[in-house]
Amino acid sequence: MIRKIFRAGNSMVVALPKEMLDALHLAEGSSVSVEFDADRRNIAIAAPTQEVEGVDAGFARQVAEFIEEYRPALDALAK
């Protein structure tokens, strides 16, 4: 999907379609996770994930970092 970037005050903004926001249960003022991968020239916007009861936040962060670091290998293994 191609979207245009426009200025809103001192920021640059990408508008998301209502259908996408509805599917992710997002509305104006909702928080989202934004990840930037300079090597892949990729920006990923995601609805925040729910914390899982009983999972230590530090461990969850380590798992997320592992996945990010080894994503190319994990993607290749998933094929």
N, CA, C and O atoms as CSV, one atom per row, in Angstrom:
chain,resi,resn,atom,element,x,y,z
A,1,MET,N,N,0.848,-1.173,0.000
A,1,MET,CA,C,0.000,0.000,0.000
A,1,MET,C,C,0.898,1.243,0.000
A,1,MET,O,O,1.814,1.346,0.816
A,2,ILE,N,N,0.649,2.144,-0.874
A,2,ILE,CA,C,1.401,3.395,-0.959
A,2,ILE,C,C,0.604,4.485,-0.246
A,2,ILE,O,O,-0.586,4.665,-0.506
A,3,ARG,N,N,1.268,5.207,0.654
A,3,ARG,CA,C,0.647,6.319,1.372
A,3,ARG,C,C,1.563,7.529,1.238
A,3,ARG,O,O,2.778,7.371,1.117
A,4,LYS,N,N,1.005,8.722,1.257
A,4,LYS,CA,C,1.780,9.954,1.174
A,4,LYS,C,C,2.153,10.427,2.575
A,4,LYS,O,O,1.432,10.193,3.544
A,5,ILE,N,N,3.300,11.100,2.653
A,5,ILE,CA,C,3.748,11.731,3.893
A,5,ILE,C,C,3.380,13.201,3.800
A,5,ILE,O,O,3.596,13.840,2.770
A,6,PHE,N,N,2.818,13.740,4.889
A,6,PHE,CA,C,2.490,15.164,4.906
A,6,PHE,C,C,2.891,15.768,6.238
A,6,PHE,O,O,3.143,15.057,7.211
A,7,ARG,N,N,2.947,17.097,6.268
A,7,ARG,CA,C,3.370,17.815,7.466
A,7,ARG,C,C,2.158,18.107,8.349
A,7,ARG,O,O,1.086,18.478,7.871
A,8,ALA,N,N,2.367,17.923,9.666
A,8,ALA,CA,C,1.381,18.309,10.679
A,8,ALA,C,C,2.171,19.005,11.782
A,8,ALA,O,O,2.788,18.350,12.621
A,9,GLY,N,N,2.148,20.329,11.776
A,9,GLY,CA,C,2.982,21.076,12.717
A,9,GLY,C,C,4.436,20.897,12.334
A,9,GLY,O,O,4.814,21.120,11.184
A,10,ASN,N,N,5.262,20.490,13.306
A,10,ASN,CA,C,6.683,20.258,13.038
A,10,ASN,C,C,6.983,18.798,12.711
A,10,ASN,O,O,8.145,18.430,12.542
A,11,SER,N,N,5.957,17.971,12.620
A,11,SER,CA,C,6.142,16.538,12.377
A,11,SER,C,C,5.727,16.163,10.966
A,11,SER,O,O,4.987,16.889,10.302
A,12,MET,N,N,6.220,15.014,10.523
A,12,MET,CA,C,5.780,14.428,9.266
A,12,MET,C,C,4.875,13.256,9.627
A,12,MET,O,O,5.165,12.516,10.567
A,13,VAL,N,N,3.780,13.081,8.886
A,13,VAL,CA,C,2.727,12.139,9.257
A,13,VAL,C,C,2.383,11.245,8.073
A,13,VAL,O,O,2.392,11.687,6.924
A,14,VAL,N,N,2.079,9.988,8.364
A,14,VAL,CA,C,1.529,9.058,7.381
A,14,VAL,C,C,0.130,8.711,7.860
A,14,VAL,O,O,-0.032,8.191,8.964
A,15,ALA,N,N,-0.882,8.990,7.051
A,15,ALA,CA,C,-2.265,8.676,7.421
A,15,ALA,C,C,-2.549,7.207,7.127
A,15,ALA,O,O,-2.129,6.680,6.097
A,16,LEU,N,N,-3.261,6.555,8.036
A,16,LEU,CA,C,-3.633,5.148,7.864
A,16,LEU,C,C,-5.126,5.058,7.595
A,16,LEU,O,O,-5.904,5.797,8.198
A,17,PRO,N,N,-5.544,4.166,6.701
A,17,PRO,CA,C,-6.964,4.055,6.366
A,17,PRO,C,C,-7.791,3.557,7.549
A,17,PRO,O,O,-7.309,2.795,8.387
A,18,LYS,N,N,-9.038,4.000,7.599
A,18,LYS,CA,C,-9.956,3.642,8.680
A,18,LYS,C,C,-10.089,2.136,8.830
A,18,LYS,O,O,-10.133,1.630,9.952
A,19,GLU,N,N,-10.155,1.412,7.721
A,19,GLU,CA,C,-10.314,-0.044,7.781
A,19,GLU,C,C,-9.144,-0.693,8.520
A,19,GLU,O,O,-9.330,-1.634,9.293
A,20,MET,N,N,-7.945,-0.184,8.276
A,20,MET,CA,C,-6.756,-0.715,8.934
A,20,MET,C,C,-6.802,-0.413,10.432
A,20,MET,O,O,-6.522,-1.281,11.258
A,21,LEU,N,N,-7.156,0.824,10.768
A,21,LEU,CA,C,-7.251,1.212,12.175
A,21,LEU,C,C,-8.314,0.390,12.897
A,21,LEU,O,O,-8.102,-0.058,14.023
A,22,ASP,N,N,-9.447,0.197,12.248
A,22,ASP,CA,C,-10.525,-0.600,12.852
A,22,ASP,C,C,-10.072,-2.034,13.094
A,22,ASP,O,O,-10.355,-2.606,14.147
A,23,ALA,N,N,-9.375,-2.614,12.128
A,23,ALA,CA,C,-8.928,-4.005,12.256
A,23,ALA,C,C,-7.947,-4.177,13.412
A,23,ALA,O,O,-7.893,-5.238,14.034
A,24,LEU,N,N,-7.171,-3.128,13.698
A,24,LEU,CA,C,-6.189,-3.185,14.785
A,24,LEU,C,C,-6.721,-2.587,16.083
A,24,LEU,O,O,-6.005,-2.513,17.081
A,25,HIS,N,N,-7.980,-2.163,16.061
A,25,HIS,CA,C,-8.619,-1.540,17.235
A,25,HIS,C,C,-7.832,-0.312,17.699
A,25,HIS,O,O,-7.569,-0.137,18.889
A,26,LEU,N,N,-7.464,0.533,16.732
A,26,LEU,CA,C,-6.736,1.762,17.010
A,26,LEU,C,C,-7.614,2.959,16.689
A,26,LEU,O,O,-8.466,2.901,15.802
A,27,ALA,N,N,-7.396,4.040,17.418
A,27,ALA,CA,C,-8.131,5.280,17.185
A,27,ALA,C,C,-7.180,6.444,17.460
A,27,ALA,O,O,-6.061,6.241,17.931
A,28,GLU,N,N,-7.629,7.654,17.165
A,28,GLU,CA,C,-6.817,8.829,17.458
A,28,GLU,C,C,-6.407,8.790,18.929
A,28,GLU,O,O,-7.239,8.588,19.814
A,29,GLY,N,N,-5.122,8.984,19.170
A,29,GLY,CA,C,-4.609,8.958,20.536
A,29,GLY,C,C,-4.063,7.606,20.968
A,29,GLY,O,O,-3.418,7.506,22.012
A,30,SER,N,N,-4.314,6.557,20.177
A,30,SER,CA,C,-3.788,5.226,20.510
A,30,SER,C,C,-2.263,5.226,20.392
A,30,SER,O,O,-1.695,5.955,19.579
A,31,SER,N,N,-1.619,4.413,21.200
A,31,SER,CA,C,-0.172,4.222,21.095
A,31,SER,C,C,0.105,3.094,20.114
A,31,SER,O,O,-0.647,2.122,20.043
A,32,VAL,N,N,1.188,3.229,19.360
A,32,VAL,CA,C,1.621,2.176,18.446
A,32,VAL,C,C,3.117,1.969,18.631
A,32,VAL,O,O,3.823,2.843,19.134
A,33,SER,N,N,3.582,0.815,18.222
A,33,SER,CA,C,5.005,0.498,18.226
A,33,SER,C,C,5.550,0.822,16.839
A,33,SER,O,O,4.977,0.403,15.833
A,34,VAL,N,N,6.653,1.565,16.781
A,34,VAL,CA,C,7.270,1.918,15.506
A,34,VAL,C,C,8.703,1.395,15.514
A,34,VAL,O,O,9.493,1.744,16.391
A,35,GLU,N,N,9.032,0.563,14.541
A,35,GLU,CA,C,10.367,-0.014,14.410
A,35,GLU,C,C,10.975,0.472,13.098
A,35,GLU,O,O,10.293,0.539,12.076
A,36,PHE,N,N,12.265,0.810,13.135
A,36,PHE,CA,C,12.974,1.302,11.956
A,36,PHE,C,C,14.164,0.398,11.679
A,36,PHE,O,O,14.975,0.147,12.571
A,37,ASP,N,N,14.274,-0.088,10.463
A,37,ASP,CA,C,15.391,-0.930,10.034
A,37,ASP,C,C,16.073,-0.222,8.867
A,37,ASP,O,O,15.607,-0.293,7.730
A,38,ALA,N,N,17.182,0.460,9.158
A,38,ALA,CA,C,17.880,1.240,8.136
A,38,ALA,C,C,18.444,0.350,7.032
A,38,ALA,O,O,18.429,0.730,5.862
A,39,ASP,N,N,18.941,-0.835,7.397
A,39,ASP,CA,C,19.521,-1.733,6.394
A,39,ASP,C,C,18.484,-2.164,5.361
A,39,ASP,O,O,18.781,-2.240,4.169
A,40,ARG,N,N,17.281,-2.442,5.818
A,40,ARG,CA,C,16.210,-2.882,4.908
A,40,ARG,C,C,15.386,-1.717,4.369
A,40,ARG,O,O,14.505,-1.910,3.531
A,41,ARG,N,N,15.676,-0.498,4.854
A,41,ARG,CA,C,14.904,0.695,4.486
A,41,ARG,C,C,13.423,0.439,4.752
A,41,ARG,O,O,12.575,0.588,3.872
A,42,ASN,N,N,13.139,0.042,6.009
A,42,ASN,CA,C,11.804,-0.402,6.380
A,42,ASN,C,C,11.357,0.262,7.679
A,42,ASN,O,O,12.123,0.355,8.638
A,43,ILE,N,N,10.118,0.718,7.697
A,43,ILE,CA,C,9.483,1.215,8.915
A,43,ILE,C,C,8.263,0.342,9.149
A,43,ILE,O,O,7.424,0.188,8.261
A,44,ALA,N,N,8.163,-0.230,10.342
A,44,ALA,CA,C,7.022,-1.087,10.681
A,44,ALA,C,C,6.239,-0.439,11.812
A,44,ALA,O,O,6.808,-0.047,12.830
A,45,ILE,N,N,4.931,-0.331,11.624
A,45,ILE,CA,C,4.030,0.219,12.637
A,45,ILE,C,C,3.130,-0.913,13.089
A,45,ILE,O,O,2.502,-1.579,12.265
A,46,ALA,N,N,3.063,-1.137,14.400
A,46,ALA,CA,C,2.257,-2.247,14.914
A,46,ALA,C,C,1.450,-1.804,16.123
A,46,ALA,O,O,1.855,-0.916,16.873
A,47,ALA,N,N,0.306,-2.442,16.294
A,47,ALA,CA,C,-0.465,-2.237,17.513
A,47,ALA,C,C,0.362,-2.802,18.661
A,47,ALA,O,O,1.018,-3.831,18.495
A,48,PRO,N,N,0.344,-2.153,19.818
A,48,PRO,CA,C,1.137,-2.675,20.932
A,48,PRO,C,C,0.664,-4.067,21.329
A,48,PRO,O,O,-0.528,-4.374,21.280
A,49,THR,N,N,1.610,-4.893,21.718
A,49,THR,CA,C,1.258,-6.248,22.126
A,49,THR,C,C,0.867,-6.258,23.596
A,49,THR,O,O,1.373,-5.471,24.396
A,50,GLN,N,N,-0.028,-7.148,23.928
A,50,GLN,CA,C,-0.454,-7.307,25.308
A,50,GLN,C,C,0.633,-8.042,26.078
A,50,GLN,O,O,1.213,-9.002,25.571
A,51,GLU,N,N,0.913,-7.596,27.300
A,51,GLU,CA,C,1.857,-8.323,28.131
A,51,GLU,C,C,1.212,-9.625,28.568
A,51,GLU,O,O,0.027,-9.668,28.898
A,52,VAL,N,N,2.005,-10.682,28.565
A,52,VAL,CA,C,1.511,-11.992,28.957
A,52,VAL,C,C,1.749,-12.167,30.450
A,52,VAL,O,O,2.866,-11.999,30.938
A,53,GLU,N,N,0.697,-12.501,31.156
A,53,GLU,CA,C,0.805,-12.690,32.599
A,53,GLU,C,C,1.785,-13.817,32.897
A,53,GLU,O,O,1.712,-14.887,32.293
A,54,GLY,N,N,2.693,-13.577,33.823
A,54,GLY,CA,C,3.658,-14.592,34.225
A,54,GLY,C,C,4.951,-14.557,33.439
A,54,GLY,O,O,5.877,-15.306,33.753
A,55,VAL,N,N,5.044,-13.701,32.413
A,55,VAL,CA,C,6.280,-13.592,31.630
A,55,VAL,C,C,7.005,-12.328,32.068
A,55,VAL,O,O,6.454,-11.228,32.007
A,56,ASP,N,N,8.243,-12.495,32.509
A,56,ASP,CA,C,9.061,-11.381,32.961
A,56,ASP,C,C,9.317,-10.411,31.801
A,56,ASP,O,O,9.656,-10.838,30.697
A,57,ALA,N,N,9.154,-9.112,32.050
A,57,ALA,CA,C,9.324,-8.103,30.997
A,57,ALA,C,C,10.749,-8.121,30.436
A,57,ALA,O,O,10.940,-7.925,29.236
A,58,GLY,N,N,11.744,-8.352,31.286
A,58,GLY,CA,C,13.130,-8.415,30.824
A,58,GLY,C,C,13.356,-9.579,29.876
A,58,GLY,O,O,14.049,-9.443,28.867
A,59,PHE,N,N,12.767,-10.730,30.204
A,59,PHE,CA,C,12.885,-11.902,29.338
A,59,PHE,C,C,12.198,-11.636,28.002
A,59,PHE,O,O,12.734,-11.968,26.945
A,60,ALA,N,N,11.006,-11.033,28.053
A,60,ALA,CA,C,10.275,-10.720,26.820
A,60,ALA,C,C,11.099,-9.779,25.946
A,60,ALA,O,O,11.116,-9.922,24.723
A,61,ARG,N,N,11.786,-8.812,26.573
A,61,ARG,CA,C,12.631,-7.881,25.819
A,61,ARG,C,C,13.795,-8.627,25.167
A,61,ARG,O,O,14.130,-8.364,24.012
A,62,GLN,N,N,14.417,-9.563,25.909
A,62,GLN,CA,C,15.525,-10.345,25.356
A,62,GLN,C,C,15.070,-11.182,24.164
A,62,GLN,O,O,15.779,-11.281,23.163
A,63,VAL,N,N,13.898,-11.776,24.272
A,63,VAL,CA,C,13.363,-12.567,23.160
A,63,VAL,C,C,13.135,-11.668,21.944
A,63,VAL,O,O,13.482,-12.036,20.821
A,64,ALA,N,N,12.552,-10.491,22.171
A,64,ALA,CA,C,12.301,-9.557,21.066
A,64,ALA,C,C,13.612,-9.128,20.409
A,64,ALA,O,O,13.688,-9.032,19.185
A,65,GLU,N,N,14.643,-8.869,21.215
A,65,GLU,CA,C,15.946,-8.481,20.670
A,65,GLU,C,C,16.570,-9.630,19.873
A,65,GLU,O,O,17.163,-9.407,18.818
A,66,PHE,N,N,16.434,-10.854,20.381
A,66,PHE,CA,C,16.946,-12.033,19.675
A,66,PHE,C,C,16.273,-12.165,18.313
A,66,PHE,O,O,16.936,-12.375,17.297
A,67,ILE,N,N,14.945,-12.038,18.309
A,67,ILE,CA,C,14.191,-12.159,17.056
A,67,ILE,C,C,14.631,-11.085,16.073
A,67,ILE,O,O,14.812,-11.360,14.886
A,68,GLU,N,N,14.803,-9.855,16.567
A,68,GLU,CA,C,15.211,-8.764,15.686
A,68,GLU,C,C,16.611,-9.021,15.114
A,68,GLU,O,O,16.844,-8.820,13.922
A,69,GLU,N,N,17.532,-9.463,15.962
A,69,GLU,CA,C,18.907,-9.694,15.523
A,69,GLU,C,C,18.998,-10.832,14.506
A,69,GLU,O,O,19.757,-10.746,13.541
A,70,TYR,N,N,18.230,-11.887,14.720
A,70,TYR,CA,C,18.323,-13.069,13.872
A,70,TYR,C,C,17.144,-13.218,12.903
A,70,TYR,O,O,16.898,-14.308,12.387
A,71,ARG,N,N,16.421,-12.129,12.660
A,71,ARG,CA,C,15.247,-12.192,11.792
A,71,ARG,C,C,15.543,-12.792,10.411
A,71,ARG,O,O,14.771,-13.633,9.949
A,72,PRO,N,N,16.629,-12.393,9.733
A,72,PRO,CA,C,16.879,-12.999,8.411
A,72,PRO,C,C,17.005,-14.524,8.482
A,72,PRO,O,O,16.461,-15.231,7.634
A,73,ALA,N,N,17.713,-15.024,9.480
A,73,ALA,CA,C,17.867,-16.479,9.613
A,73,ALA,C,C,16.539,-17.131,9.960
A,73,ALA,O,O,16.212,-18.191,9.428
A,74,LEU,N,N,15.771,-16.506,10.848
A,74,LEU,CA,C,14.470,-17.062,11.226
A,74,LEU,C,C,13.513,-17.064,10.035
A,74,LEU,O,O,12.760,-18.018,9.839
A,75,ASP,N,N,13.546,-15.986,9.236
A,75,ASP,CA,C,12.698,-15.934,8.035
A,75,ASP,C,C,13.082,-17.041,7.057
A,75,ASP,O,O,12.213,-17.673,6.458
A,76,ALA,N,N,14.393,-17.274,6.896
A,76,ALA,CA,C,14.855,-18.326,5.984
A,76,ALA,C,C,14.422,-19.701,6.487
A,76,ALA,O,O,14.022,-20.553,5.693
A,77,LEU,N,N,14.500,-19.921,7.789
A,77,LEU,CA,C,14.082,-21.198,8.360
A,77,LEU,C,C,12.578,-21.417,8.240
A,77,LEU,O,O,12.116,-22.556,8.159
A,78,ALA,N,N,11.817,-20.329,8.230
A,78,ALA,CA,C,10.356,-20.437,8.175
A,78,ALA,C,C,9.856,-20.827,6.786
A,78,ALA,O,O,8.698,-21.219,6.638
A,79,LYS,N,N,10.710,-20.726,5.770
A,79,LYS,CA,C,10.285,-21.038,4.394
A,79,LYS,C,C,10.158,-22.521,4.181
A,79,LYS,O,O,9.812,-22.960,3.085
